[in-house]
Amino acid sequence: MNLQEEFEAAVAASKTLAERPDNMTLLRLYALYKQGSVGDVAGERPGFSDMVGRAKFDAWDALKGTAREASMQQYIDLVESLK
């Protein structure tokens, strides 16, 4: 499998984990997924009243500049560690 196929398989596997990961791990998964599939974060940071949106934005923004391929591999490794 190439990296893109492995990434897509890990995305599918992340939806069938035996246990729901803690919130920090979920944020890490979200950020790595977005960085690996979209690239650097764009747009404005959500307002103060949207705490979940701000947390997601901040987690993704922390990965700014990380190569998409590196993010994909980190996502795959994280999902594997959660199985």
N, CA, C and O atoms as a Maestro MAE file, in Angstrom:
{
 s_m_m2io_version
 :::
 2.0.0
}

f_m_ct {
 s_m_title
 :::
 protein
 m_atom[332] {
  # First column is atom index #
  i_m_mmod_type
  r_m_x_coord
  r_m_y_coord
  r_m_z_coord
  i_m_residue_number
  s_m_chain_name
  s_m_pdb_residue_name
  s_m_pdb_atom_name
  i_m_atomic_number
  :::
  1 25 0.834 -1.194 0.000 1 A "MET " " N  " 7
  2 3 0.000 0.000 0.000 1 A "MET " " CA " 6
  3 2 0.875 1.253 0.000 1 A "MET " " C  " 6
  4 15 1.940 1.290 0.617 1 A "MET " " O  " 8
  5 25 0.403 2.266 -0.700 2 A "ASN " " N  " 7
  6 3 1.115 3.537 -0.629 2 A "ASN " " CA " 6
  7 2 0.618 4.327 0.581 2 A "ASN " " C  " 6
  8 15 -0.318 3.909 1.263 2 A "ASN " " O  " 8
  9 25 1.244 5.454 0.836 3 A "LEU " " N  " 7
  10 3 0.934 6.240 2.031 3 A "LEU " " CA " 6
  11 2 -0.520 6.704 2.053 3 A "LEU " " C  " 6
  12 15 -1.166 6.665 3.100 3 A "LEU " " O  " 8
  13 25 -1.038 7.141 0.907 4 A "GLN " " N  " 7
  14 3 -2.424 7.616 0.844 4 A "GLN " " CA " 6
  15 2 -3.398 6.495 1.194 4 A "GLN " " C  " 6
  16 15 -4.364 6.718 1.924 4 A "GLN " " O  " 8
  17 25 -3.152 5.304 0.683 5 A "GLU " " N  " 7
  18 3 -4.025 4.160 0.984 5 A "GLU " " CA " 6
  19 2 -3.941 3.779 2.461 5 A "GLU " " C  " 6
  20 15 -4.956 3.461 3.082 5 A "GLU " " O  " 8
  21 25 -2.737 3.811 3.019 6 A "GLU " " N  " 7
  22 3 -2.567 3.512 4.434 6 A "GLU " " CA " 6
  23 2 -3.294 4.547 5.296 6 A "GLU " " C  " 6
  24 15 -3.912 4.207 6.305 6 A "GLU " " O  " 8
  25 25 -3.211 5.811 4.883 7 A "PHE " " N  " 7
  26 3 -3.888 6.896 5.597 7 A "PHE " " CA " 6
  27 2 -5.399 6.675 5.581 7 A "PHE " " C  " 6
  28 15 -6.059 6.784 6.615 7 A "PHE " " O  " 8
  29 25 -5.937 6.367 4.419 8 A "GLU " " N  " 7
  30 3 -7.380 6.131 4.300 8 A "GLU " " CA " 6
  31 2 -7.813 4.922 5.125 8 A "GLU " " C  " 6
  32 15 -8.890 4.933 5.722 8 A "GLU " " O  " 8
  33 25 -6.981 3.879 5.162 9 A "ALA " " N  " 7
  34 3 -7.285 2.702 5.982 9 A "ALA " " CA " 6
  35 2 -7.254 3.065 7.468 9 A "ALA " " C  " 6
  36 15 -8.080 2.583 8.244 9 A "ALA " " O  " 8
  37 25 -6.306 3.911 7.861 10 A "ALA " " N  " 7
  38 3 -6.222 4.338 9.262 10 A "ALA " " CA " 6
  39 2 -7.425 5.193 9.639 10 A "ALA " " C  " 6
  40 15 -7.926 5.091 10.759 10 A "ALA " " O  " 8
  41 25 -7.897 6.036 8.716 11 A "VAL " " N  " 7
  42 3 -9.095 6.844 8.972 11 A "VAL " " CA " 6
  43 2 -10.284 5.927 9.216 11 A "VAL " " C  " 6
  44 15 -11.058 6.146 10.148 11 A "VAL " " O  " 8
  45 25 -10.432 4.908 8.391 12 A "ALA " " N  " 7
  46 3 -11.530 3.952 8.571 12 A "ALA " " CA " 6
  47 2 -11.370 3.199 9.893 12 A "ALA " " C  " 6
  48 15 -12.348 2.980 10.607 12 A "ALA " " O  " 8
  49 25 -10.141 2.806 10.216 13 A "ALA " " N  " 7
  50 3 -9.889 2.066 11.459 13 A "ALA " " CA " 6
  51 2 -10.150 2.933 12.684 13 A "ALA " " C  " 6
  52 15 -10.553 2.421 13.728 13 A "ALA " " O  " 8
  53 25 -9.927 4.235 12.568 14 A "SER " " N  " 7
  54 3 -10.129 5.125 13.719 14 A "SER " " CA " 6
  55 2 -11.595 5.195 14.124 14 A "SER " " C  " 6
  56 15 -11.914 5.532 15.264 14 A "SER " " O  " 8
  57 25 -12.473 4.881 13.203 15 A "LYS " " N  " 7
  58 3 -13.911 4.922 13.488 15 A "LYS " " CA " 6
  59 2 -14.414 3.641 14.145 15 A "LYS " " C  " 6
  60 15 -15.563 3.573 14.580 15 A "LYS " " O  " 8
  61 25 -13.553 2.628 14.216 16 A "THR " " N  " 7
  62 3 -13.960 1.348 14.787 16 A "THR " " CA " 6
  63 2 -13.101 0.939 15.981 16 A "THR " " C  " 6
  64 15 -13.000 -0.246 16.299 16 A "THR " " O  " 8
  65 25 -12.486 1.914 16.639 17 A "LEU " " N  " 7
  66 3 -11.655 1.604 17.808 17 A "LEU " " CA " 6
  67 2 -12.520 1.029 18.926 17 A "LEU " " C  " 6
  68 15 -13.676 1.418 19.091 17 A "LEU " " O  " 8
  69 25 -11.954 0.106 19.687 18 A "ALA " " N  " 7
  70 3 -12.684 -0.541 20.773 18 A "ALA " " CA " 6
  71 2 -13.081 0.465 21.847 18 A "ALA " " C  " 6
  72 15 -14.188 0.400 22.383 18 A "ALA " " O  " 8
  73 25 -12.186 1.392 22.160 19 A "GLU " " N  " 7
  74 3 -12.463 2.409 23.178 19 A "GLU " " CA " 6
  75 2 -12.349 3.789 22.571 19 A "GLU " " C  " 6
  76 15 -11.541 4.019 21.672 19 A "GLU " " O  " 8
  77 25 -13.159 4.705 23.065 20 A "ARG " " N  " 7
  78 3 -13.077 6.098 22.618 20 A "ARG " " CA " 6
  79 2 -11.845 6.719 23.264 20 A "ARG " " C  " 6
  80 15 -11.695 6.669 24.485 20 A "ARG " " O  " 8
  81 25 -10.953 7.310 22.448 21 A "PRO " " N  " 7
  82 3 -9.758 7.947 23.016 21 A "PRO " " CA " 6
  83 2 -10.126 9.160 23.866 21 A "PRO " " C  " 6
  84 15 -11.220 9.710 23.742 21 A "PRO " " O  " 8
  85 25 -9.198 9.570 24.729 22 A "ASP " " N  " 7
  86 3 -9.434 10.761 25.549 22 A "ASP " " CA " 6
  87 2 -9.448 12.003 24.644 22 A "ASP " " C  " 6
  88 15 -9.065 11.938 23.476 22 A "ASP " " O  " 8
  89 25 -9.893 13.119 25.200 23 A "ASN " " N  " 7
  90 3 -10.070 14.335 24.405 23 A "ASN " " CA " 6
  91 2 -8.769 14.843 23.776 23 A "ASN " " C  " 6
  92 15 -8.779 15.309 22.636 23 A "ASN " " O  " 8
  93 25 -7.673 14.761 24.488 24 A "MET " " N  " 7
  94 3 -6.398 15.227 23.932 24 A "MET " " CA " 6
  95 2 -5.977 14.371 22.732 24 A "MET " " C  " 6
  96 15 -5.454 14.890 21.746 24 A "MET " " O  " 8
  97 25 -6.205 13.075 22.822 25 A "THR " " N  " 7
  98 3 -5.882 12.187 21.708 25 A "THR " " CA " 6
  99 2 -6.814 12.463 20.536 25 A "THR " " C  " 6
  100 15 -6.380 12.457 19.384 25 A "THR " " O  " 8
  101 25 -8.091 12.705 20.821 26 A "LEU " " N  " 7
  102 3 -9.031 13.044 19.751 26 A "LEU " " CA " 6
  103 2 -8.619 14.332 19.038 26 A "LEU " " C  " 6
  104 15 -8.714 14.424 17.814 26 A "LEU " " O  " 8
  105 25 -8.164 15.319 19.800 27 A "LEU " " N  " 7
  106 3 -7.689 16.558 19.180 27 A "LEU " " CA " 6
  107 2 -6.463 16.297 18.311 27 A "LEU " " C  " 6
  108 15 -6.334 16.855 17.221 27 A "LEU " " O  " 8
  109 25 -5.573 15.452 18.799 28 A "ARG " " N  " 7
  110 3 -4.369 15.110 18.022 28 A "ARG " " CA " 6
  111 2 -4.755 14.395 16.731 28 A "ARG " " C  " 6
  112 15 -4.210 14.691 15.667 28 A "ARG " " O  " 8
  113 25 -5.697 13.452 16.823 29 A "LEU " " N  " 7
  114 3 -6.173 12.760 15.627 29 A "LEU " " CA " 6
  115 2 -6.784 13.746 14.634 29 A "LEU " " C  " 6
  116 15 -6.509 13.686 13.435 29 A "LEU " " O  " 8
  117 25 -7.612 14.651 15.146 30 A "TYR " " N  " 7
  118 3 -8.254 15.647 14.296 30 A "TYR " " CA " 6
  119 2 -7.208 16.506 13.587 30 A "TYR " " C  " 6
  120 15 -7.276 16.702 12.374 30 A "TYR " " O  " 8
  121 25 -6.245 17.016 14.351 31 A "ALA " " N  " 7
  122 3 -5.234 17.904 13.786 31 A "ALA " " CA " 6
  123 2 -4.382 17.184 12.741 31 A "ALA " " C  " 6
  124 15 -4.111 17.732 11.672 31 A "ALA " " O  " 8
  125 25 -3.965 15.968 13.047 32 A "LEU " " N  " 7
  126 3 -3.160 15.209 12.088 32 A "LEU " " CA " 6
  127 2 -3.963 14.874 10.835 32 A "LEU " " C  " 6
  128 15 -3.434 14.917 9.724 32 A "LEU " " O  " 8
  129 25 -5.231 14.542 11.014 33 A "TYR " " N  " 7
  130 3 -6.090 14.256 9.860 33 A "TYR " " CA " 6
  131 2 -6.208 15.485 8.961 33 A "TYR " " C  " 6
  132 15 -6.022 15.396 7.747 33 A "TYR " " O  " 8
  133 25 -6.516 16.627 9.565 34 A "LYS " " N  " 7
  134 3 -6.687 17.855 8.790 34 A "LYS " " CA " 6
  135 2 -5.380 18.268 8.111 34 A "LYS " " C  " 6
  136 15 -5.390 18.660 6.944 34 A "LYS " " O  " 8
  137 25 -4.264 18.186 8.822 35 A "GLN " " N  " 7
  138 3 -2.979 18.561 8.236 35 A "GLN " " CA " 6
  139 2 -2.608 17.608 7.113 35 A "GLN " " C  " 6
  140 15 -2.048 18.025 6.099 35 A "GLN " " O  " 8
  141 25 -2.921 16.322 7.289 36 A "GLY " " N  " 7
  142 3 -2.596 15.331 6.270 36 A "GLY " " CA " 6
  143 2 -3.504 15.378 5.061 36 A "GLY " " C  " 6
  144 15 -3.082 15.028 3.959 36 A "GLY " " O  " 8
  145 25 -4.742 15.804 5.244 37 A "SER " " N  " 7
  146 3 -5.679 15.817 4.119 37 A "SER " " CA " 6
  147 2 -5.848 17.186 3.478 37 A "SER " " C  " 6
  148 15 -6.102 17.271 2.276 37 A "SER " " O  " 8
  149 25 -5.713 18.268 4.257 38 A "VAL " " N  " 7
  150 3 -5.950 19.617 3.744 38 A "VAL " " CA " 6
  151 2 -4.664 20.431 3.665 38 A "VAL " " C  " 6
  152 15 -4.470 21.196 2.720 38 A "VAL " " O  " 8
  153 25 -3.794 20.272 4.641 39 A "GLY " " N  " 7
  154 3 -2.593 21.099 4.733 39 A "GLY " " CA " 6
  155 2 -2.740 22.089 5.870 39 A "GLY " " C  " 6
  156 15 -3.511 21.867 6.804 39 A "GLY " " O  " 8
  157 25 -2.001 23.175 5.790 40 A "ASP " " N  " 7
  158 3 -2.007 24.177 6.860 40 A "ASP " " CA " 6
  159 2 -3.394 24.764 7.082 40 A "ASP " " C  " 6
  160 15 -4.186 24.910 6.151 40 A "ASP " " O  " 8
  161 25 -3.665 25.094 8.336 41 A "VAL " " N  " 7
  162 3 -4.935 25.692 8.724 41 A "VAL " " CA " 6
  163 2 -5.105 27.033 8.018 41 A "VAL " " C  " 6
  164 15 -4.142 27.770 7.807 41 A "VAL " " O  " 8
  165 25 -6.342 27.329 7.662 42 A "ALA " " N  " 7
  166 3 -6.661 28.603 7.020 42 A "ALA " " CA " 6
  167 2 -7.898 29.180 7.700 42 A "ALA " " C  " 6
  168 15 -8.632 28.466 8.383 42 A "ALA " " O  " 8
  169 25 -8.117 30.457 7.511 43 A "GLY " " N  " 7
  170 3 -9.292 31.081 8.094 43 A "GLY " " CA " 6
  171 2 -8.996 31.655 9.461 43 A "GLY " " C  " 6
  172 15 -7.867 31.618 9.950 43 A "GLY " " O  " 8
  173 25 -10.036 32.182 10.056 44 A "GLU " " N  " 7
  174 3 -9.894 32.818 11.355 44 A "GLU " " CA " 6
  175 2 -10.194 31.843 12.483 44 A "GLU " " C  " 6
  176 15 -10.964 30.895 12.329 44 A "GLU " " O  " 8
  177 25 -9.568 32.102 13.606 45 A "ARG " " N  " 7
  178 3 -9.806 31.303 14.811 45 A "ARG " " CA " 6
  179 2 -11.233 31.563 15.288 45 A "ARG " " C  " 6
  180 15 -11.661 32.716 15.352 45 A "ARG " " O  " 8
  181 25 -11.972 30.507 15.623 46 A "PRO " " N  " 7
  182 3 -13.351 30.694 16.114 46 A "PRO " " CA " 6
  183 2 -13.404 31.583 17.353 46 A "PRO " " C  " 6
  184 15 -12.423 31.718 18.084 46 A "PRO " " O  " 8
  185 25 -14.553 32.177 17.566 47 A "GLY " " N  " 7
  186 3 -14.748 33.080 18.692 47 A "GLY " " CA " 6
  187 2 -14.699 32.383 20.037 47 A "GLY " " C  " 6
  188 15 -14.696 31.155 20.123 47 A "GLY " " O  " 8
  189 25 -14.661 33.188 21.080 48 A "PHE " " N  " 7
  190 3 -14.530 32.690 22.447 48 A "PHE " " CA " 6
  191 2 -15.671 31.768 22.844 48 A "PHE " " C  " 6
  192 15 -15.473 30.854 23.644 48 A "PHE " " O  " 8
  193 25 -16.861 31.990 22.300 49 A "SER " " N  " 7
  194 3 -18.016 31.175 22.686 49 A "SER " " CA " 6
  195 2 -17.976 29.774 22.079 49 A "SER " " C  " 6
  196 15 -18.703 28.891 22.535 49 A "SER " " O  " 8
  197 25 -17.142 29.549 21.062 50 A "ASP " " N  " 7
  198 3 -17.011 28.241 20.419 50 A "ASP " " CA " 6
  199 2 -15.742 27.563 20.930 50 A "ASP " " C  " 6
  200 15 -14.720 27.535 20.244 50 A "ASP " " O  " 8
  201 25 -15.820 27.022 22.136 51 A "MET " " N  " 7
  202 3 -14.638 26.451 22.774 51 A "MET " " CA " 6
  203 2 -14.118 25.213 22.045 51 A "MET " " C  " 6
  204 15 -12.907 25.021 21.934 51 A "MET " " O  " 8
  205 25 -15.023 24.378 21.553 52 A "VAL " " N  " 7
  206 3 -14.605 23.174 20.828 52 A "VAL " " CA " 6
  207 2 -13.928 23.564 19.517 52 A "VAL " " C  " 6
  208 15 -12.875 23.030 19.169 52 A "VAL " " O  " 8
  209 25 -14.534 24.489 18.804 53 A "GLY " " N  " 7
  210 3 -13.952 24.955 17.549 53 A "GLY " " CA " 6
  211 2 -12.578 25.573 17.749 53 A "GLY " " C  " 6
  212 15 -11.671 25.372 16.941 53 A "GLY " " O  " 8
  213 25 -12.430 26.337 18.846 54 A "ARG " " N  " 7
  214 3 -11.134 26.953 19.149 54 A "ARG " " CA " 6
  215 2 -10.090 25.887 19.459 54 A "ARG " " C  " 6
  216 15 -8.948 25.990 19.011 54 A "ARG " " O  " 8
  217 25 -10.470 24.870 20.217 55 A "ALA " " N  " 7
  218 3 -9.528 23.796 20.557 55 A "ALA " " CA " 6
  219 2 -9.081 23.058 19.303 55 A "ALA " " C  " 6
  220 15 -7.899 22.749 19.153 55 A "ALA " " O  " 8
  221 25 -10.014 22.776 18.405 56 A "LYS " " N  " 7
  222 3 -9.675 22.107 17.147 56 A "LYS " " CA " 6
  223 2 -8.757 22.983 16.300 56 A "LYS " " C  " 6
  224 15 -7.754 22.511 15.764 56 A "LYS " " O  " 8
  225 25 -9.107 24.255 16.185 57 A "PHE " " N  " 7
  226 3 -8.298 25.193 15.405 57 A "PHE " " CA " 6
  227 2 -6.882 25.264 15.965 57 A "PHE " " C  " 6
  228 15 -5.909 25.194 15.214 57 A "PHE " " O  " 8
  229 25 -6.769 25.404 17.284 58 A "ASP " " N  " 7
  230 3 -5.457 25.519 17.917 58 A "ASP " " CA " 6
  231 2 -4.618 24.255 17.725 58 A "ASP " " C  " 6
  232 15 -3.413 24.333 17.486 58 A "ASP " " O  " 8
  233 25 -5.261 23.093 17.830 59 A "ALA " " N  " 7
  234 3 -4.540 21.828 17.649 59 A "ALA " " CA " 6
  235 2 -4.021 21.712 16.214 59 A "ALA " " C  " 6
  236 15 -2.888 21.285 15.993 59 A "ALA " " O  " 8
  237 25 -4.844 22.088 15.254 60 A "TRP " " N  " 7
  238 3 -4.442 22.042 13.850 60 A "TRP " " CA " 6
  239 2 -3.373 23.093 13.571 60 A "TRP " " C  " 6
  240 15 -2.403 22.822 12.864 60 A "TRP " " O  " 8
  241 25 -3.551 24.291 14.125 61 A "ASP " " N  " 7
  242 3 -2.601 25.379 13.909 61 A "ASP " " CA " 6
  243 2 -1.218 25.025 14.461 61 A "ASP " " C  " 6
  244 15 -0.206 25.485 13.932 61 A "ASP " " O  " 8
  245 25 -1.168 24.221 15.511 62 A "ALA " " N  " 7
  246 3 0.108 23.817 16.098 62 A "ALA " " CA " 6
  247 2 0.936 22.976 15.128 62 A "ALA " " C  " 6
  248 15 2.151 22.858 15.291 62 A "ALA " " O  " 8
  249 25 0.291 22.397 14.128 63 A "LEU " " N  " 7
  250 3 0.995 21.566 13.143 63 A "LEU " " CA " 6
  251 2 1.367 22.336 11.880 63 A "LEU " " C  " 6
  252 15 1.867 21.753 10.918 63 A "LEU " " O  " 8
  253 25 1.125 23.638 11.884 64 A "LYS " " N  " 7
  254 3 1.404 24.463 10.703 64 A "LYS " " CA " 6
  255 2 2.845 24.260 10.259 64 A "LYS " " C  " 6
  256 15 3.770 24.322 11.069 64 A "LYS " " O  " 8
  257 25 3.024 24.018 8.973 65 A "GLY " " N  " 7
  258 3 4.357 23.811 8.419 65 A "GLY " " CA " 6
  259 2 4.780 22.354 8.365 65 A "GLY " " C  " 6
  260 15 5.786 22.027 7.735 65 A "GLY " " O  " 8
  261 25 4.031 21.476 9.013 66 A "THR " " N  " 7
  262 3 4.347 20.050 8.971 66 A "THR " " CA " 6
  263 2 3.950 19.508 7.602 66 A "THR " " C  " 6
  264 15 2.856 19.795 7.116 66 A "THR " " O  " 8
  265 25 4.811 18.744 6.991 67 A "ALA " " N  " 7
  266 3 4.529 18.178 5.672 67 A "ALA " " CA " 6
  267 2 3.315 17.261 5.733 67 A "ALA " " C  " 6
  268 15 3.103 16.564 6.725 67 A "ALA " " O  " 8
  269 25 2.526 17.264 4.675 68 A "ARG " " N  " 7
  270 3 1.327 16.426 4.643 68 A "ARG " " CA " 6
  271 2 1.686 14.960 4.832 68 A "ARG " " C  " 6
  272 15 1.000 14.234 5.552 68 A "ARG " " O  " 8
  273 25 2.778 14.519 4.175 69 A "GLU " " N  " 7
  274 3 3.180 13.113 4.276 69 A "GLU " " CA " 6
  275 2 3.564 12.750 5.710 69 A "GLU " " C  " 6
  276 15 3.235 11.666 6.192 69 A "GLU " " O  " 8
  277 25 4.253 13.654 6.380 70 A "ALA " " N  " 7
  278 3 4.646 13.405 7.772 70 A "ALA " " CA " 6
  279 2 3.410 13.331 8.663 70 A "ALA " " C  " 6
  280 15 3.339 12.495 9.563 70 A "ALA " " O  " 8
  281 25 2.440 14.203 8.413 71 A "SER " " N  " 7
  282 3 1.202 14.186 9.193 71 A "SER " " CA " 6
  283 2 0.427 12.901 8.958 71 A "SER " " C  " 6
  284 15 -0.126 12.320 9.892 71 A "SER " " O  " 8
  285 25 0.389 12.464 7.716 72 A "MET " " N  " 7
  286 3 -0.303 11.212 7.397 72 A "MET " " CA " 6
  287 2 0.338 10.047 8.141 72 A "MET " " C  " 6
  288 15 -0.362 9.218 8.723 72 A "MET " " O  " 8
  289 25 1.674 9.984 8.123 73 A "GLN " " N  " 7
  290 3 2.375 8.888 8.798 73 A "GLN " " CA " 6
  291 2 2.155 8.938 10.299 73 A "GLN " " C  " 6
  292 15 1.968 7.896 10.927 73 A "GLN " " O  " 8
  293 25 2.175 10.137 10.890 74 A "GLN " " N  " 7
  294 3 1.928 10.261 12.328 74 A "GLN " " CA " 6
  295 2 0.508 9.837 12.670 74 A "GLN " " C  " 6
  296 15 0.283 9.221 13.712 74 A "GLN " " O  " 8
  297 25 -0.450 10.155 11.808 75 A "TYR " " N  " 7
  298 3 -1.840 9.741 12.019 75 A "TYR " " CA " 6
  299 2 -1.933 8.220 11.998 75 A "TYR " " C  " 6
  300 15 -2.551 7.616 12.875 75 A "TYR " " O  " 8
  301 25 -1.315 7.606 10.994 76 A "ILE " " N  " 7
  302 3 -1.330 6.141 10.876 76 A "ILE " " CA " 6
  303 2 -0.711 5.513 12.123 76 A "ILE " " C  " 6
  304 15 -1.262 4.562 12.676 76 A "ILE " " O  " 8
  305 25 0.422 6.035 12.565 77 A "ASP " " N  " 7
  306 3 1.110 5.486 13.752 77 A "ASP " " CA " 6
  307 2 0.249 5.638 15.005 77 A "ASP " " C  " 6
  308 15 0.187 4.730 15.833 77 A "ASP " " O  " 8
  309 25 -0.418 6.796 15.143 78 A "LEU " " N  " 7
  310 3 -1.257 7.016 16.311 78 A "LEU " " CA " 6
  311 2 -2.446 6.062 16.337 78 A "LEU " " C  " 6
  312 15 -2.771 5.503 17.384 78 A "LEU " " O  " 8
  313 25 -3.090 5.875 15.201 79 A "VAL " " N  " 7
  314 3 -4.232 4.946 15.136 79 A "VAL " " CA " 6
  315 2 -3.763 3.529 15.452 79 A "VAL " " C  " 6
  316 15 -4.442 2.798 16.173 79 A "VAL " " O  " 8
  317 25 -2.607 3.138 14.918 80 A "GLU " " N  " 7
  318 3 -2.072 1.805 15.205 80 A "GLU " " CA " 6
  319 2 -1.829 1.623 16.702 80 A "GLU " " C  " 6
  320 15 -2.082 0.549 17.248 80 A "GLU " " O  " 8
  321 25 -1.341 2.663 17.357 81 A "SER " " N  " 7
  322 3 -1.066 2.559 18.791 81 A "SER " " CA " 6
  323 2 -2.347 2.480 19.622 81 A "SER " " C  " 6
  324 15 -2.324 2.004 20.757 81 A "SER " " O  " 8
  325 25 -3.454 2.941 19.062 82 A "LEU " " N  " 7
  326 3 -4.726 2.914 19.787 82 A "LEU " " CA " 6
  327 2 -5.500 1.608 19.611 82 A "LEU " " C  " 6
  328 15 -6.457 1.350 20.340 82 A "LEU " " O  " 8
  329 25 -5.092 0.798 18.658 83 A "LYS " " N  " 7
  330 3 -5.798 -0.468 18.402 83 A "LYS " " CA " 6
  331 2 -5.594 -1.442 19.529 83 A "LYS " " C  " 6
  332 15 -6.114 -2.557 19.484 83 A "LYS " " O  " 8
  :::
 }
 m_bond[331] {
  # First column is bond index #
  i_m_from
  i_m_to
  i_m_order
  :::
  1 1 2 1
  2 2 3 1
  3 3 4 2
  4 3 5 1
  5 5 6 1
  6 6 7 1
  7 7 8 2
  8 7 9 1
  9 9 10 1
  10 10 11 1
  11 11 12 2
  12 11 13 1
  13 13 14 1
  14 14 15 1
  15 15 16 2
  16 15 17 1
  17 17 18 1
  18 18 19 1
  19 19 20 2
  20 19 21 1
  21 21 22 1
  22 22 23 1
  23 23 24 2
  24 23 25 1
  25 25 26 1
  26 26 27 1
  27 27 28 2
  28 27 29 1
  29 29 30 1
  30 30 31 1
  31 31 32 2
  32 31 33 1
  33 33 34 1
  34 34 35 1
  35 35 36 2
  36 35 37 1
  37 37 38 1
  38 38 39 1
  39 39 40 2
  40 39 41 1
  41 41 42 1
  42 42 43 1
  43 43 44 2
  44 43 45 1
  45 45 46 1
  46 46 47 1
  47 47 48 2
  48 47 49 1
  49 49 50 1
  50 50 51 1
  51 51 52 2
  52 51 53 1
  53 53 54 1
  54 54 55 1
  55 55 56 2
  56 55 57 1
  57 57 58 1
  58 58 59 1
  59 59 60 2
  60 59 61 1
  61 61 62 1
  62 62 63 1
  63 63 64 2
  64 63 65 1
  65 65 66 1
  66 66 67 1
  67 67 68 2
  68 67 69 1
  69 69 70 1
  70 70 71 1
  71 71 72 2
  72 71 73 1
  73 73 74 1
  74 74 75 1
  75 75 76 2
  76 75 77 1
  77 77 78 1
  78 78 79 1
  79 79 80 2
  80 79 81 1
  81 81 82 1
  82 82 83 1
  83 83 84 2
  84 83 85 1
  85 85 86 1
  86 86 87 1
  87 87 88 2
  88 87 89 1
  89 89 90 1
  90 90 91 1
  91 91 92 2
  92 91 93 1
  93 93 94 1
  94 94 95 1
  95 95 96 2
  96 95 97 1
  97 97 98 1
  98 98 99 1
  99 99 100 2
  100 99 101 1
  101 101 102 1
  102 102 103 1
  103 103 104 2
  104 103 105 1
  105 105 106 1
  106 106 107 1
  107 107 108 2
  108 107 109 1
  109 109 110 1
  110 110 111 1
  111 111 112 2
  112 111 113 1
  113 113 114 1
  114 114 115 1
  115 115 116 2
  116 115 117 1
  117 117 118 1
  118 118 119 1
  119 119 120 2
  120 119 121 1
  121 121 122 1
  122 122 123 1
  123 123 124 2
  124 123 125 1
  125 125 126 1
  126 126 127 1
  127 127 128 2
  128 127 129 1
  129 129 130 1
  130 130 131 1
  131 131 132 2
  132 131 133 1
  133 133 134 1
  134 134 135 1
  135 135 136 2
  136 135 137 1
  137 137 138 1
  138 138 139 1
  139 139 140 2
  140 139 141 1
  141 141 142 1
  142 142 143 1
  143 143 144 2
  144 143 145 1
  145 145 146 1
  146 146 147 1
  147 147 148 2
  148 147 149 1
  149 149 150 1
  150 150 151 1
  151 151 152 2
  152 151 153 1
  153 153 154 1
  154 154 155 1
  155 155 156 2
  156 155 157 1
  157 157 158 1
  158 158 159 1
  159 159 160 2
  160 159 161 1
  161 161 162 1
  162 162 163 1
  163 163 164 2
  164 163 165 1
  165 165 166 1
  166 166 167 1
  167 167 168 2
  168 167 169 1
  169 169 170 1
  170 170 171 1
  171 171 172 2
  172 171 173 1
  173 173 174 1
  174 174 175 1
  175 175 176 2
  176 175 177 1
  177 177 178 1
  178 178 179 1
  179 179 180 2
  180 179 181 1
  181 181 182 1
  182 182 183 1
  183 183 184 2
  184 183 185 1
  185 185 186 1
  186 186 187 1
  187 187 188 2
  188 187 189 1
  189 189 190 1
  190 190 191 1
  191 191 192 2
  192 191 193 1
  193 193 194 1
  194 194 195 1
  195 195 196 2
  196 195 197 1
  197 197 198 1
  198 198 199 1
  199 199 200 2
  200 199 201 1
  201 201 202 1
  202 202 203 1
  203 203 204 2
  204 203 205 1
  205 205 206 1
  206 206 207 1
  207 207 208 2
  208 207 209 1
  209 209 210 1
  210 210 211 1
  211 211 212 2
  212 211 213 1
  213 213 214 1
  214 214 215 1
  215 215 216 2
  216 215 217 1
  217 217 218 1
  218 218 219 1
  219 219 220 2
  220 219 221 1
  221 221 222 1
  222 222 223 1
  223 223 224 2
  224 223 225 1
  225 225 226 1
  226 226 227 1
  227 227 228 2
  228 227 229 1
  229 229 230 1
  230 230 231 1
  231 231 232 2
  232 231 233 1
  233 233 234 1
  234 234 235 1
  235 235 236 2
  236 235 237 1
  237 237 238 1
  238 238 239 1
  239 239 240 2
  240 239 241 1
  241 241 242 1
  242 242 243 1
  243 243 244 2
  244 243 245 1
  245 245 246 1
  246 246 247 1
  247 247 248 2
  248 247 249 1
  249 249 250 1
  250 250 251 1
  251 251 252 2
  252 251 253 1
  253 253 254 1
  254 254 255 1
  255 255 256 2
  256 255 257 1
  257 257 258 1
  258 258 259 1
  259 259 260 2
  260 259 261 1
  261 261 262 1
  262 262 263 1
  263 263 264 2
  264 263 265 1
  265 265 266 1
  266 266 267 1
  267 267 268 2
  268 267 269 1
  269 269 270 1
  270 270 271 1
  271 271 272 2
  272 271 273 1
  273 273 274 1
  274 274 275 1
  275 275 276 2
  276 275 277 1
  277 277 278 1
  278 278 279 1
  279 279 280 2
  280 279 281 1
  281 281 282 1
  282 282 283 1
  283 283 284 2
  284 283 285 1
  285 285 286 1
  286 286 287 1
  287 287 288 2
  288 287 289 1
  289 289 290 1
  290 290 291 1
  291 291 292 2
  292 291 293 1
  293 293 294 1
  294 294 295 1
  295 295 296 2
  296 295 297 1
  297 297 298 1
  298 298 299 1
  299 299 300 2
  300 299 301 1
  301 301 302 1
  302 302 303 1
  303 303 304 2
  304 303 305 1
  305 305 306 1
  306 306 307 1
  307 307 308 2
  308 307 309 1
  309 309 310 1
  310 310 311 1
  311 311 312 2
  312 311 313 1
  313 313 314 1
  314 314 315 1
  315 315 316 2
  316 315 317 1
  317 317 318 1
  318 318 319 1
  319 319 320 2
  320 319 321 1
  321 321 322 1
  322 322 323 1
  323 323 324 2
  324 323 325 1
  325 325 326 1
  326 326 327 1
  327 327 328 2
  328 327 329 1
  329 329 330 1
  330 330 331 1
  331 331 332 2
  :::
 }
}
